[in-house]
């Protein structure tokens, strides 16, 4: 075959072979890619976090260990939410965001990121990555709570900046984002308990999450995930009653599953019975004790 004929052969082949099969994966050229359709948009929504609602009451997984595979297992086991902890957990930002994305295919599991500080940079990036909910620590007064809410809501109800990344796949507009994102103030100091009414009265705040260990320390008691000190117990119950009176969500970290069961019976919207690093240590200890038994 001459060079001219061979060149014509290549040109003809390229016109009719725009799709290439490589290792059984079809790679299409941009020419063959159809424009986004209603079906494609619907599929994206069915896999997205924007279509979810936080069903209560629920038991949540408190994830401190840095592996998105664990996130998927928690969802598959039936946890109603996974709290991805960037405050005290071992997750860097990229891993935390991947954990959020792994939950997109689980319609009954809500993704919540606890950021390490009540700042625009941390909150906006977590939401742009597709998080359904935000928990910010150390919300001590109404000004702290207002700052939190404003960073989670687009105008006219907030100051969130437009720039979704992973969230772009959902085609969610500002109004939809304002509706589906849940915002929780972490109540964990004596000052927050003193200012509780003004915090919970804030429009746009969906609820409160109680951290019993820091709250205990703030009230002069040794830290405990399941406190029994009357002063701490009374403060925790005050948060529950305040949320119930306003129709807001009440979330509680519990030191063990017995406390979690009791808290659900008291009327808490959601409980987190320990953190996964504690679960792992407890399970590992059983195997470490085999030789002793």
Secondary structure, DSSP 8 states (H G I E B T S, - for coil): --HHHHHHHHHHHHHH--EEEETTEEEE-GGG-----HHHHHHHHHHSSTT----SSEEEEEE-SS-HHHHHHHHHHT-SEEEEESSSSS--HHHHHHHHHHGGG-TT-EEEEEESSS-HHHHHHHHHTT-SEEEES---SHHHHHHHHHHHS-TTT-------SGGGGGT--HHHHHHH-EEEEEE-SHHHHHTHHHHHTSTT--EEEE-HHHHHHHTTS---TT---HHHHHHHHHHHHHHHHHT-EEEEEESSHHHHHHHHHHT-SEEEESBHHHHHHHHHHHHHTTTT-
